[in-house]
Every structure is written in C-alpha cells, then in structure tokens.
Amino acid sequence: MIHDVEQFLKEHYPFSRLPDSALGAISFHLIVRYYPSGEVIFEEGSKPLEYLYIVRKGAVSLEFDGREIDFLHEGDVFGYPSLLSGEPPTSTARVVQDAILYLLPKEIFLKLIEKYEEFELFFAKNLAKKLSATVKLVKTPVRDVGSLERFLTLRVKDIKVTPVPFLKGEENVLEAAKIMKEKNFSCVFVEGKETGIVTERDIIKRVVAEGRDPLETRLSEVMSYPVIHVDEESFLFEAIIEMANKNIRRIGVSSKGKLIGVLEDKDIIAYESKNLVVLIKEIEKARSVEDLRYVYSLIEDMVIDLFSEGLKVDYISRLISEINDKLMTRAVFLTIQELQMEPPVPFSVMVLGSEGRREQTLKTDQDNALIYDDTYPMLDVDVKEYFDRFGERYTAILIDIGFPPCPGNVMVANPEWRMGISEWERKLKSWLLKPEPEHTLKLGIFFDFRNAFGNKELVERLRRFVFKTLEGEDLFIAYMLLDAVRFKPPIGFMRRLVLETRGEHRGELDIKKGGVFPITQGVRALSLKGKVSETSTLGRIEKLRELSLLPSDLASDLREAYTFLQTLRLKNQIEKLREGKTPDNYVNPEKLSKLERDLLKDTLRIVEEFQSFIERRYTAHLPK
C-alpha cells in the first residue's frame, strides 16, 4: 500500500517535487479515510485543523457563508490555511461524491513546509503571499502599475476560450459524460428552445448525488439556463465582474451573437498570475496536446513580463526550465498512452544544451536524448523497437506542443541520440578517445545532460562512466578547451567594440559567439576535468572555485560577466520581438546606454582574461 501511496504522490504537485525519502515518510504517516457523499469533514469556524487533506478519489466542495468557493478532485489538497495560521477553518468542507482522503498529520506537514522551500511556496496562504515570496527570492521590485494597465486592456479573446460541444436536450447524461471525458471538456452546451449548459459539477450534484440513472436522465432535465455569456470583444475585467456577481467559475463566450465556447477561471488565473505553481498544476491536469500547447504559448509573454518587472535572468531561466520539464513529462505520459503499452524497462528522457544547464529563456530548439536499460535478460517484447516508436512519437508531440525541432537533429527521434546504456557507453567512449571536431561538437552538446523524466540512476551511471573514461585524458580536455578560445571577444585596441561591417547584422556584434559561448564551453570542459556533476554554468563556476580549478577572483568576475551577458542577451531579444523581428544574439551598441556599453566592454575583457588563463594553463602546446 505504501508503494501505491508514494506513486500517487509522485504524480501530483507539489508532492512530486519532494525527494523519495520525504515521500516515504509521508506515506508512513498518512491516514486513509472514507467519507460518504454529503458528509461534512469540517465546518467553518470549528476548532483549528490537525490534518492536511488530500483527495485520493471522489469530490469535495469548499463552502463559505453557504456558497461554494472551490470544487476539489483527485490530487487536490485542502485544509492548509488553518494548519499554517493555527486559526479555525474559514470554510466548510462537504463531500459531494463518495471520497477517499489521505490525512497528513499537522506536525509532519509543518516539518515539510520548513524544510522544502518550493513546497512552502505552494502552500502560501494566498496568491498574494505566493507572489510576495517569489519577489523576496529574487529581491527585485515588481511594477504592479504596469501589470494592472496591461490587465485592464485585455479582451476576452486574448485569453484561452475553450470550445464546447453542442448536444440535443433529449440526449442522456451518460452520453454527455462520455464525450466530456474523451475530449477533456468540463461542460457541454444543450440545444433547445433556449440554450443551456451542463457542467461536470451538475452531473455529480444533480445526477450522481441524487441517485438518478444517467442513462435515463435527459440533459434538458439538469441543465442550467439561460447561459450567462459575454462577447469575445468584451474587456476581460467585465467578464470577471460578471462571474463574480453570478458566483460562477466559467462564463459563455459569444461571437456575433453565437456561443463559441467558455472562459474558465483557471484560464484567467494562468494568464494573469504568471505563477509557476498555477502553470504546473495546469500542465499536470492536461489530458491532450492542445492543453499543453496552450500552456507553452504563455511562456514567451511570461518571460517578457517577468523580465520587465525586474526578475533576474537566472531566476527566469530556472522557472522556464521547470515549466519545460513538466511539459516534457506530460508529453511522455501522452506518448505512452498513444503506444498503449508501458515501457518494458527503466528509461530516462534527458535534456541537453541550454535546457540541460537550465539556462533557457525565449523559445529555443529541442536538444534531447533517451537512454534505457538494455541489460535486462531476454524479454517477450522488442525493447529497441518499442523505444524507436516512442522516440518518433515523443518528438512529434513536442513539436506539436510548440518546441521547435533541432536543426542538428539532436532529438529522441534520431537513433543516434536514443540508445540503451551499453550502446551509449560504447558510443561515448569512441567519441571521448578520438577528439575529432565532430566528436567534440557532439560532446559539447551532450555534456550538459540531465534527467528530465524517468530513471535518474541510469543518467548518473552514464555520468560516472564519462568521468571514469576521462581520467588521465588531458588531451581530450585540452581540445575541448581549445574550442573555448577559438572565438575571440569582439573588442579591440583601446577598448573599441568590433562590429560586423557587412550583411544584415552590420553595426552589430554577436554576444553569444564571442561572449556567452567561450564561458559556457570553457567552464564545461573544466567541469569534466574536475568531475563536477552540476550542469548550470554559474553552479559549475562555484564548484570549480572550490576545487581550485579557477582562481577565486576570476571565478567571481566570470559569474558577473556571464550574468550580465545573459541579461543583455534577453533584453535585446525582447526588444527585437517588440519590433516584429526574429530574436537573435546580435546587439547594436548604439541602442545601449553608456553604462551598458561600458559594462559590455568590461565583460568582454573578462572573457579575454578567461581565454588567456585557458591558453596559459591548458592549450599552449596544441596546434592552433
């Protein structure tokens, strides 16, 4: 039973972010209770709660002053405001569909809150506290006025409007429920003299809870009408006011007088809050590629807003990586669902390059790979054939979600990046012991690898193999470091910036080629020498300082230089997006302030110093 509980928790945020040891402790202390429909779990104003409640099966309604304020399904949690404040609950919890709940004792819950920051952030008592906690993490002010101005100009059509099917009033509830489940709809419109609406909550409360036969119950008997709706051209705040006045969680949307779908409160929250917790919950609830595509479509605007509001680039990058990891995880589940067969052996989907370093910002192409355990004895299934089909479908789903394909074909769909662990070890050994330009290029991409989904031990076994194979292979490390000094920073005599003199980028300079890349490549190569498992550039620099592979002063300068370059790079990309141009890595110094130009010159001098350090220490003996 404990194993089943752990597996359940792993599938639901925020428990999915806890280590296995914590999940084991939770599972050991959980109490399992059954509550029949109609039973009150606790009442508004009763004594302070002693448990966190987790819905395993069934449905629970939270009510305030006699009105429903939340409707909870499998995986949802409740009761935590009372646990955090020590005050009586401010709502009543009532079971509306026979429920099995997990009860986590207050003492265990508070220990988890104290120990795990992300866990605590999720359970912050309200959205304002969550946003406040986020701001405190980065120690950066948020410009609420700008956010409010953007919010007041949004129209309903700017938000996700969910299409809703139309059914006849004489059709039965069972048929409607099947359609809603298969297509992941939360409601259906009902045609008749007057158009009505039937939601999943209506089915639970008006059919299931009342013991009615869904096969014999017509939609016209349980629908709500007329459908409250707004035009798609209406301002969003008008729709929100109408929803608040009518105490509803979704509102119909019309175009030219005809209903076209519904706007749901969760979609408004996901769009406006730009909150990691909200987006992750939306991803974990997603049942289709379309749902994931919508969340992915929010990322670019979210990055622009967060940067405009002053959040640091490294924090934005971690947020984006977290969201991307969740999207990829959900894509794995959708792939397995389509294949109609569970993976026959343990496997891992790995992310490489900037995603592996958790340094992505705006959309970049896929860089991923797959490893599976090919050491099992003879199985009844062709393991290679299974992962061939998995790789092709998984890549196609990611592309459908919005992740651009990799121009270099570094994707799970490519057999060269999809192998069993034995084959990976043979392939890597051939690359490592033969430092040709093509091999060092591939390894440069690969060496940022980390587990995004699946068996972490396979990935760590591969990492240990790489480190062991490279013991004493100083020549290979030197050739990787040679790549870090190949492109010189675009700065010349008398601290003059060296600009492109022809072509579409005339008057600009490439800060990735002559700035970002020398740092990431040099730090990556030194990390291999030092057997550093960390994949982020800033994290690696700190480890290299601790190992004395980088002088302390140079390490500090590199941290500042890299952060500045990434900030300038993102600022430039956002400006080009606003100008209707394709984002790239070219910067026009004329568009920078004097302070920014001076800082850019100082930064490029630090890159030069880093390259000189590499040349003196590691590559002086190599042919140029």
C-alpha positions in Angstrom: 0.0 0.0 0.0 2.8 2.4 0.9 4.2 2.0 -2.6 0.8 2.9 -4.2 0.6 6.0 -2.0 4.1 7.1 -3.0 3.3 6.6 -6.6 0.2 8.7 -6.3 2.1 11.5 -4.6 4.8 11.5 -7.3 2.1 12.2 -9.8 0.7 15.3 -8.1 2.3 18.7 -7.5 3.8 19.8 -5.0 4.5 16.3 -3.6 6.1 15.4 -6.9 8.9 17.9 -6.1 9.8 16.1 -2.9 12.7 13.6 -2.6 11.9 9.9 -2.2 12.9 10.0 1.4 10.3 12.6 2.2 7.6 10.8 0.2 8.4 7.6 2.2 8.0 9.5 5.4 4.7 11.0 4.3 3.3 7.6 3.2 4.2 6.1 6.5 2.3 8.7 8.5 -0.8 9.1 6.2 -4.2 8.1 7.5 -6.7 6.8 4.9 -10.4 7.6 5.5 -13.6 7.0 3.6 -16.3 9.8 3.6 -19.7 9.1 2.1 -21.4 11.7 -0.1 -23.0 14.5 2.0 -20.7 14.2 5.0 -19.2 17.3 6.4 -15.4 16.9 7.0 -15.0 20.1 9.0 -17.1 23.3 9.4 -16.3 27.0 9.0 -15.3 28.3 12.4 -14.7 25.0 14.0 -11.6 24.2 16.0 -8.2 24.5 14.2 -7.4 21.5 12.0 -5.0 18.8 12.8 -4.6 17.3 9.3 -3.8 18.3 5.7 -6.4 16.6 3.5 -5.5 15.1 0.1 -8.2 13.9 -2.3 -7.5 10.4 -3.4 -10.9 9.6 -5.0 -14.2 11.4 -5.2 -15.0 15.1 -4.9 -15.2 17.7 -2.1 -16.9 21.1 -2.1 -15.5 24.0 0.0 -18.2 26.4 1.1 -18.1 29.9 2.6 -21.2 31.5 4.0 -23.3 28.9 2.3 -21.8 29.4 -1.1 -19.4 27.1 -2.9 -16.0 28.6 -3.4 -14.0 25.6 -4.6 -14.6 22.2 -6.0 -11.8 19.6 -5.4 -10.9 16.5 -7.3 -8.3 13.8 -7.2 -4.9 15.2 -6.3 -6.2 18.4 -4.8 -5.3 19.4 -1.2 -7.3 21.5 1.3 -7.2 22.5 5.0 -3.8 24.0 4.9 -4.7 27.7 5.7 -5.8 26.5 9.2 -2.7 24.5 9.6 -0.5 27.4 8.7 -2.3 30.0 10.8 -3.4 27.9 13.7 -6.8 29.5 13.4 -10.2 27.8 12.8 -11.0 26.9 9.2 -12.6 29.7 7.2 -14.7 27.4 5.1 -16.8 24.2 5.3 -15.6 21.0 3.5 -18.5 18.9 2.3 -18.2 15.6 0.4 -20.3 15.7 -2.9 -19.2 12.3 -4.3 -18.1 9.4 -2.1 -14.5 10.2 -1.3 -11.3 8.5 -0.1 -9.0 11.1 1.5 -5.4 10.9 2.7 -4.9 12.8 6.0 -1.4 14.0 6.7 -0.8 15.0 10.4 -0.1 18.7 11.0 3.3 18.0 12.6 4.6 16.2 9.5 3.2 18.8 7.2 4.8 21.7 9.1 8.2 19.9 9.0 8.0 19.6 5.2 7.0 23.3 5.0 10.0 24.3 7.0 12.5 22.0 5.1 11.4 22.4 1.4 11.1 25.9 0.0 9.1 25.1 -3.1 6.7 23.0 -1.0 6.2 26.0 1.3 5.7 28.4 -1.6 2.8 26.2 -2.9 1.1 26.3 0.4 1.4 30.0 1.0 -1.9 31.2 2.4 -3.0 33.1 -0.7 -1.8 34.2 -4.1 -0.5 37.5 -2.8 1.8 35.7 -0.4 3.0 33.4 -3.2 3.9 36.4 -5.4 5.5 38.2 -2.4 7.6 35.1 -1.6 8.7 34.9 -5.3 9.7 38.6 -5.2 11.6 38.1 -2.0 13.6 35.2 -3.5 14.9 37.5 -6.2 15.0 40.7 -4.1 13.6 42.6 -7.0 10.6 45.1 -7.0 7.5 44.3 -9.1 5.9 47.0 -11.1 2.3 46.5 -10.2 1.1 49.5 -12.1 2.3 48.2 -15.5 0.7 44.8 -14.8 -2.6 46.5 -13.9 -2.5 48.6 -17.1 -1.9 45.5 -19.2 -4.7 43.7 -17.4 -7.3 46.5 -17.9 -6.7 46.4 -21.7 -7.0 42.7 -22.2 -10.1 41.4 -24.0 -11.8 38.0 -23.6 -10.5 36.9 -27.0 -6.9 37.4 -25.7 -7.4 34.6 -23.2 -7.9 30.9 -23.9 -11.5 30.4 -24.9 -12.3 26.7 -24.6 -14.6 25.3 -27.4 -17.6 23.4 -26.1 -19.7 20.8 -28.0 -23.5 21.3 -28.6 -25.7 18.4 -27.7 -29.5 17.9 -28.0 -31.6 18.3 -24.9 -33.1 14.8 -25.3 -29.7 13.2 -25.2 -28.9 11.4 -22.0 -26.4 12.4 -19.3 -24.3 9.3 -19.8 -23.5 10.1 -23.4 -22.6 13.7 -22.4 -20.3 12.4 -19.7 -18.5 10.1 -22.2 -18.0 13.0 -24.6 -16.7 15.2 -21.8 -14.2 12.6 -20.6 -13.0 11.6 -24.1 -12.5 15.2 -25.2 -11.5 16.6 -21.8 -14.4 19.1 -21.8 -15.6 20.5 -18.5 -19.1 21.2 -19.8 -21.4 20.9 -22.8 -24.0 23.3 -24.3 -27.5 22.0 -24.6 -29.6 23.0 -27.7 -33.3 23.6 -27.4 -35.8 26.5 -27.3 -33.3 28.1 -25.0 -29.6 27.1 -24.9 -28.5 25.7 -21.6 -25.3 24.4 -20.1 -24.4 21.2 -18.2 -21.1 21.0 -16.3 -19.3 18.1 -14.7 -20.4 19.5 -11.3 -24.0 19.5 -12.4 -23.6 15.8 -13.3 -22.2 15.0 -9.9 -24.6 17.1 -7.8 -27.8 16.7 -9.8 -27.4 13.1 -11.1 -24.9 11.1 -9.1 -25.5 12.6 -5.7 -29.3 12.2 -6.2 -29.0 8.6 -7.3 -30.5 9.2 -10.7 -29.8 6.9 -13.7 -27.5 8.9 -16.1 -28.8 6.7 -19.0 -32.4 7.7 -18.3 -31.8 11.3 -17.4 -32.0 13.8 -20.2 -29.7 16.8 -20.4 -32.7 19.2 -20.6 -33.6 18.0 -17.0 -30.3 19.0 -15.4 -29.1 21.9 -17.5 -28.8 25.5 -16.3 -30.3 28.2 -18.5 -30.0 30.7 -19.9 -26.3 30.6 -20.5 -24.6 33.6 -18.9 -22.2 34.9 -21.6 -20.1 37.8 -22.8 -18.9 38.8 -26.2 -15.3 37.9 -27.1 -14.7 41.6 -27.7 -15.6 42.4 -24.1 -12.9 43.5 -21.8 -11.6 40.7 -19.5 -12.3 42.6 -16.3 -16.0 42.9 -17.4 -16.2 39.1 -17.7 -14.5 38.7 -14.3 -17.0 41.1 -12.7 -19.9 39.2 -14.2 -18.5 35.8 -13.0 -18.1 37.3 -9.5 -21.6 38.7 -9.4 -23.2 35.4 -10.6 -20.8 33.3 -8.4 -19.8 31.1 -11.4 -16.4 29.6 -12.4 -17.0 29.7 -16.1 -18.8 32.0 -18.5 -20.0 31.5 -22.0 -18.3 33.4 -24.8 -20.1 34.5 -27.9 -19.1 35.9 -31.3 -21.5 37.8 -33.5 -24.3 36.6 -31.2 -23.4 32.9 -31.3 -21.9 30.9 -28.4 -18.4 29.7 -29.3 -17.1 28.3 -26.0 -16.4 29.2 -22.4 -13.9 31.2 -20.4 -12.9 29.5 -17.2 -11.5 31.0 -14.0 -8.4 28.7 -14.2 -7.5 30.1 -17.6 -7.7 33.7 -16.3 -5.5 32.8 -13.3 -3.0 31.0 -15.5 -2.8 34.0 -17.9 -2.7 36.9 -15.3 -0.8 35.5 -12.4 2.2 34.2 -14.4 2.7 32.0 -11.4 4.8 28.8 -11.7 2.5 26.9 -9.3 -0.6 27.7 -11.3 1.0 26.8 -14.6 2.4 23.5 -13.3 -1.0 22.5 -11.9 -2.5 23.2 -15.4 0.2 21.0 -17.0 -0.4 18.1 -14.6 -4.1 18.3 -15.3 -3.6 18.3 -19.1 -5.1 15.4 -21.0 -4.2 16.4 -24.5 -1.6 18.0 -26.7 -3.9 21.0 -27.1 -3.9 21.7 -23.4 -0.1 21.6 -23.3 0.2 23.8 -26.4 -1.8 26.4 -24.6 0.5 26.5 -21.6 3.5 26.6 -23.8 2.0 29.5 -25.7 2.1 31.5 -22.4 5.8 31.2 -21.8 7.1 33.8 -24.2 4.7 36.5 -22.8 5.5 35.3 -19.3 9.3 35.8 -19.9 8.8 39.3 -21.3 6.6 40.3 -18.3 8.8 38.8 -15.7 11.9 40.5 -17.2 10.0 43.8 -17.5 9.1 43.5 -13.8 12.7 43.2 -12.8 13.2 39.5 -12.1 16.8 38.3 -12.6 17.6 36.3 -15.7 18.9 33.2 -13.8 15.7 33.0 -11.9 13.6 33.4 -15.0 15.7 30.6 -16.6 15.0 28.3 -13.7 11.3 29.0 -13.9 11.2 28.2 -17.7 13.2 25.0 -17.2 10.8 23.9 -14.5 7.8 24.5 -16.8 9.6 22.8 -19.8 10.4 19.8 -17.7 6.8 19.5 -16.7 5.6 19.8 -20.3 8.1 17.1 -21.3 7.0 14.9 -18.5 3.4 15.2 -19.6 4.4 14.6 -23.2 6.0 11.3 -22.0 2.6 10.2 -20.5 0.8 11.1 -23.7 3.3 9.2 -25.7 2.9 6.1 -23.5 -0.9 6.4 -23.7 -0.8 6.5 -27.5 1.5 3.5 -27.7 -0.9 1.7 -25.4 1.9 -0.1 -23.6 4.0 0.7 -20.6 7.8 1.0 -21.2 9.2 -2.6 -20.8 12.4 -1.4 -19.0 13.6 1.6 -17.0 14.5 4.7 -19.2 15.2 8.4 -19.0 14.5 11.3 -21.2 17.5 13.6 -21.0 17.7 17.3 -21.9 20.9 18.7 -23.2 22.4 22.1 -24.1 20.9 25.2 -22.6 17.9 23.2 -21.3 20.3 20.8 -19.6 22.0 23.8 -18.0 18.6 25.3 -17.0 19.6 28.5 -18.9 16.8 28.8 -21.5 14.7 31.9 -21.8 12.9 32.5 -25.0 12.0 29.6 -27.3 14.9 27.6 -28.5 15.0 24.3 -30.4 14.9 20.9 -28.9 18.1 19.2 -27.6 17.2 15.9 -26.0 18.2 12.3 -25.9 17.0 9.0 -24.5 18.7 6.2 -22.5 17.1 2.9 -21.5 18.3 -0.1 -19.6 19.4 -2.8 -22.1 21.0 -5.1 -19.5 17.8 -7.0 -18.7 17.6 -10.7 -19.6 15.5 -11.8 -22.6 12.1 -10.2 -22.6 8.9 -11.0 -24.5 8.9 -7.6 -26.1 11.4 -6.0 -28.5 12.8 -3.2 -26.3 14.6 -1.4 -29.1 11.5 -1.4 -31.3 9.4 -0.1 -28.5 11.7 2.9 -27.9 12.0 3.5 -31.7 8.3 4.1 -31.8 8.4 6.0 -28.5 11.1 8.3 -29.8 9.3 9.2 -33.0 6.0 9.9 -31.4 7.5 11.8 -28.4 9.4 14.2 -30.7 6.3 14.7 -32.8 4.3 15.5 -29.7 6.9 18.1 -28.5 6.8 19.7 -32.0 3.0 19.8 -31.8 3.2 21.4 -28.4 5.4 24.1 -29.8 9.0 23.0 -29.1 10.9 23.8 -32.4 12.8 20.8 -33.9 16.5 20.8 -33.6 18.3 21.8 -36.9 21.1 19.4 -36.0 18.6 16.6 -35.3 19.7 16.2 -31.7 16.4 14.7 -30.7 15.0 11.5 -29.3 13.6 10.7 -32.7 17.1 10.3 -34.1 18.5 6.8 -33.3 22.0 8.4 -32.7 20.5 10.1 -29.6 18.3 7.2 -28.5 20.2 4.1 -27.2 20.5 1.5 -24.4 23.0 2.3 -21.7 25.5 -0.3 -23.1 25.4 1.3 -26.5 25.7 4.8 -25.0 28.8 3.8 -23.2 30.4 2.4 -26.4 29.4 5.5 -28.4 30.7 7.9 -25.8 33.9 6.0 -25.4 34.6 6.2 -29.1 33.8 10.0 -29.1 35.9 10.6 -25.9 39.0 8.8 -27.0 39.0 10.2 -30.5 38.8 14.0 -30.1 37.8 14.9 -33.7 36.0 18.2 -34.3 32.7 16.4 -35.0 33.0 14.4 -31.8 33.9 17.4 -29.6 30.9 19.3 -31.1 28.5 16.5 -30.2 30.0 16.1 -26.8 29.8 19.8 -26.2 26.0 19.5 -26.6 25.8 16.2 -24.7 27.9 17.1 -21.6 25.1 19.3 -20.2 22.8 16.3 -20.0 20.5 15.8 -17.0 17.4 13.7 -16.3 14.1 15.4 -17.3 11.9 12.4 -16.7 12.5 8.8 -15.8 15.2 6.8 -14.1 17.8 9.1 -12.6 20.2 6.3 -11.8 20.7 5.5 -15.5 21.8 9.1 -16.1 24.1 9.1 -13.1 25.6 5.8 -14.2 26.4 7.3 -17.5 27.9 10.4 -15.9 30.1 8.2 -13.7 31.2 6.4 -16.9 32.2 9.6 -18.6 34.2 10.8 -15.6 36.0 7.4 -15.3 36.7 7.3 -19.0 38.2 10.8 -19.0 40.6 10.0 -16.1 44.1 10.9 -17.4 42.7 12.0 -20.8 44.1 15.5 -20.5 44.5 15.8 -24.3 40.7 15.5 -24.8 40.1 18.1 -22.1 42.6 20.4 -23.8 40.9 20.0 -27.2 37.5 20.9 -25.6 39.2 24.0 -24.1 40.6 24.9 -27.4 37.0 25.4 -28.6 36.6 27.9 -25.8 39.4 30.1 -27.1 38.6 29.7 -30.8 36.2 32.7 -31.0 37.7 35.9 -29.6 35.5 38.5 -27.9 34.5 41.4 -30.2 36.7 44.0 -28.6 39.9 45.5 -29.9 42.5 48.1 -29.3 41.7 51.0 -26.9 38.6 49.0 -25.8 36.8 49.6 -29.1 33.9 47.2 -29.8 34.4 45.2 -33.0 31.2 45.3 -35.1 30.0 43.5 -38.2 30.9 45.5 -41.3 28.6 43.9 -43.8 25.4 41.9 -44.2 22.1 42.1 -42.3 24.0 42.5 -38.9 26.1 45.4 -40.0 26.9 47.6 -37.0 26.1 44.8 -34.5 28.1 42.3 -32.6 27.4 38.6 -31.7 27.5 38.4 -27.8 26.8 34.6 -27.9 29.7 33.7 -30.1 32.3 35.9 -28.6 31.0 36.2 -25.0 28.5 33.5 -23.8 30.0 30.5 -25.7 33.6 30.9 -24.5 32.4 31.0 -20.9 30.0 28.0 -21.2 32.4 25.9 -23.2 35.4 26.6 -21.0 33.5 26.1 -17.8 32.0 22.9 -19.2 35.4 21.4 -20.1 37.0 22.3 -16.7 34.0 20.7 -15.0 34.7 17.4 -16.8 38.3 17.6 -15.5 37.0 18.3 -12.0 34.2 15.6 -12.2 31.6 18.3 -11.5 28.1 16.9 -11.7 26.4 20.3 -11.6 25.1 21.4 -15.1 24.4 25.1 -14.7 27.2 27.5 -15.7 27.0 29.6 -12.5 26.9 26.4 -10.4 29.8 24.9 -12.2 31.9 28.1 -11.7 31.4 27.9 -7.9 32.4 24.2 -7.9 35.5 25.0 -9.9 36.4 27.7 -7.5 36.1 25.2 -4.6 38.3 22.7 -6.4 40.9 25.4 -7.1 40.5 24.9 -10.9 39.6 28.5 -11.2 41.2 31.4 -9.3 38.8 32.9 -6.9 38.9 36.4 -8.4 38.5 35.1 -11.9 35.5 32.9 -10.8 33.8 36.0 -9.3 34.4 38.0 -12.4 33.1 35.2 -14.6 29.9 35.0 -12.6 29.2 38.7 -13.0 30.2 38.6 -16.7 28.0 35.7 -17.5 25.0 37.1 -15.7 25.4 40.5 -17.5 25.7 38.8 -20.9 22.6 36.7 -20.4 20.7 39.7 -19.2 21.8 41.9 -22.1 21.1 39.0 -24.5 17.5 38.6 -23.2 16.8 42.3 -23.2 18.0 42.5 -26.8 15.8 39.6 -27.8 12.7 41.0 -26.2 13.3 44.4 -27.9 13.6 42.7 -31.3 10.3 40.8 -30.6 8.6 44.0 -29.9 10.0 45.4 -33.2 8.5 42.5 -35.0 11.9 41.0 -35.7 13.2 37.4 -35.1 15.2 37.3 -31.8 18.9 36.5 -32.2 22.2 37.1 -30.4 23.3 40.3 -32.2 23.4 43.5 -30.2 23.6 47.1 -31.6 25.8 49.1 -29.2 24.2 52.3 -30.4 21.0 51.2 -28.7 22.7 50.6 -25.4 23.1 53.2 -22.7 26.6 54.5 -22.0 26.7 52.4 -18.8 25.6 49.3 -20.6 28.3 49.8 -23.3 31.0 50.3 -20.6 29.8 47.2 -18.8 29.8 45.2 -22.1 33.4 46.3 -22.7 34.4 45.3 -19.2 32.6 42.0 -19.5 34.3 41.1 -22.8 37.7 41.9 -21.2 36.9 39.3 -18.5 36.2 36.8 -21.3 39.6 37.6 -22.8 41.2 37.1 -19.4 39.4 33.7 -19.1 40.7 32.7 -22.5 44.2 33.8 -21.6 44.0 31.7 -18.5 43.0 28.6 -20.5 45.7 29.1 -23.1 48.5 29.5 -20.5 47.3 26.6 -18.4 45.9 24.0 -20.9 46.2 24.7 -24.6 49.6 26.3 -25.3 51.0 23.0 -26.5 48.2 22.3 -29.0 48.4 23.2 -32.7 46.1 26.1 -33.5 
